[in-house]
Amino acid sequence: MPRPAPALDWASVQDEAVDLLRALVRFESYRSNEIEAARFVAARLIDAGVEPAVLEPFPGRGSVVGRLRGDGSAGHALLLFGHLDVVPPGDASRWTHPPFAADVADGCVWGRGTLDMKYMVASQLAIVLALARAGLRPRRDLVFAATADEETGGARGVGWILENRPELIDCGWALTEFGGFSLDVAGRRFYMVQTGEKGFAWFKLEARGAGGHGSMPLPGSAVVALCEAAAAAGRHRTPIEPSRTSQAFVETIAAAHPWIRGLLSIDTIDEVLARLPLDQALLFAAVVRNTISVNVIRAGDRPNVIPPVAEAEIDCRLVPGQTIEAFRDLVQEIVGPAIDVTLVAGSGATEQPLDTPLWEAVVRALKRYDAGAEAVPFLMPGGTDGRFLARKGIVCYGFSPIRLPGDLHFLRLIHSDDERIPVDAFREGVRVLGETVLDFCW
């Protein structure tokens, strides 16, 4: 029988989490510059009696890992981890509040990284600090890691740690970002918990033709051929190929809204998407099929010169079960034999099981917090550092819980101007995450 979970002063934990979030946002941790934020986190862990390891395998790429020792009676450790890096803020003049000031205004903390993902790091850190100060010993080790490099691939953060210092994050279970946020679908609230990630394949398309003077257009122009190929790729209607995770996602929502099952058929998906707000339509469409996005085109540098080479780069996101090699063949078929298709980078999809005690702890915590809502397995269209752990056989869910007000468009604010998080929702999410940790570790 598990022991009763310890009682924490949640108001104090929440207060500290807000302070930690604001402090972390003030670190301009983009462009290979997380080390100062990592040292700040390490200092807080030391003050609470946790001895951290600060890692800087590449200049400026700072990560920190600490472990709260348990008695081992519950088995493998639980890892709480998130990334310290953020994307650049862009033009600060477009922000209502300076992107690294961490201002509190209109009920929100404003700044780059408030949503992606320093709020999760601050939540995790506040929980670990509270447990460490109280001298509480869990039934399994609790590991905390704040890492570098997620926004540019993760190889110099979590990826490096797993390959070079795996003992630091030795665990069987993990919770990280991009999941647990609320989504209202036709009047019912769901919490999408990431249990899988699509794979990705970035391809370069290259067309070649004769060069010449722009005053005398040539047949077989590389630019025209490339544009036609890119347009064909961008317009291609991919089939519906739901994975186990996507099937569970649709069926869970369909228990309340049966018409959502139309997402699983090419004949009815457009009708379903038309009934959803744009943000949800884009998200739901990406969950059940492979996608192709044409994002970069390069050709020529002068208006009066016909370039002999034109290139495009496309971003393809693949559902579990789809191989990069097979999708490259599909892209080649779409663009035609005259276009060279080359893989630039790629990674396979991941899926996690749902019949686990960690999933059950997540569901219980959400039910205590919001009894009328449902936890929904979610296939992340993009990528997170969780894929590194999944490939090592570690069960990792994206669970950074937050109940969002209806007028805050979470997906639009990530990486955008005026990124911000509602303080009250953030505070509530700290407790939901904390209760999940206590449930699972005690």
LINNORHU-V162058 format. One record per helix or strand of 2 or more residues. SS is the DSSP state (@ for helix, = for strand). FROM is the first residue (numbers start at 1). LEN is the number of residues. If there is no record, write none. Layout:
SS;FROM;LEN, SS;FROM;LEN
This chain:
@;10;16, @;35;13, =;53;6, =;61;8, =;78;6, @;92;3, =;104;2, =;108;3, @;118;16, =;142;6, @;150;3, @;158;7, @;166;4, =;173;4, =;181;5, =;188;10, =;199;10, =;212;2, @;222;14, @;244;11, @;258;7, @;269;6, @;278;10, =;291;9, =;305;2, =;309;10, @;324;12, =;340;8, =;350;2, @;357;13, =;374;7, @;386;5, =;395;4, @;410;4, =;420;3, @;423;19
